[in-house]
């Protein structure tokens, strides 16, 4: 696996983990960085995750990703 692929997978994992954290913390509550969890924050995070997953699919189908997801 090349470094670019690893990097993309790491970022995708980060966004997935953030969504899990937001769910555990709950709407209206604050993170350890004093960020309030809002519906908008969750929507934006989901949107970005979708973009990254789409990019991964593009790379996979163009043969630039070694079959790993």
C-alpha positions in Angstrom: 0.0 0.0 0.0 1.4 3.4 -0.9 1.6 6.4 1.4 -1.2 8.3 -0.3 -3.6 5.4 0.3 -2.6 5.0 3.9 -3.1 8.7 4.4 -6.6 8.7 2.9 -7.6 5.7 5.0 -6.3 7.5 8.1 -8.4 10.5 7.3 -11.5 8.4 6.6 -11.0 6.7 10.0 -10.6 10.0 11.7 -14.0 11.2 10.4 -15.7 8.0 11.3 -14.3 8.2 14.8 -15.4 11.8 15.1 -19.0 10.9 14.2 -18.9 8.1 16.9 -17.5 10.6 19.4 -20.2 13.1 18.6 -22.9 10.5 19.1 -21.4 9.5 22.5 -21.1 13.1 23.6 -24.6 14.1 22.4 -26.2 17.1 20.8 -25.7 20.3 22.7 -22.8 19.0 24.8 -19.2 20.1 24.5 -16.1 18.2 23.5 -12.9 18.4 25.5 -12.0 21.3 23.2 -15.1 23.2 24.2 -16.8 22.7 20.8 -20.6 22.3 21.0 -21.9 19.3 19.2 -24.6 20.6 16.8 -26.6 19.1 14.0 -24.7 21.2 11.6 -21.4 19.9 12.8 -22.6 16.4 12.4 -24.0 17.1 8.9 -20.7 18.7 7.8 -18.7 15.8 9.2 -20.9 13.3 7.4 -20.7 15.3 4.2 -16.9 15.4 4.3 -16.7 11.6 5.1 -18.9 11.0 2.0 -16.6 13.0 -0.2 -13.6 11.1 1.1 -15.3 7.7 0.6 -16.2 8.8 -3.0 -12.5 9.7 -3.6 -11.4 6.3 -2.3 -13.9 4.6 -4.7 -12.6 6.7 -7.6 -9.0 5.6 -6.8 -10.0 2.0 -6.4 -11.8 1.8 -9.7 -8.9 3.6 -11.5 -6.6 0.9 -10.1 -4.7 3.3 -7.9 -5.8 1.6 -4.7 -4.6 -2.0 -4.1 -8.1 -3.4 -3.4 -8.1 -2.3 0.2 -11.0 -0.4 1.7 
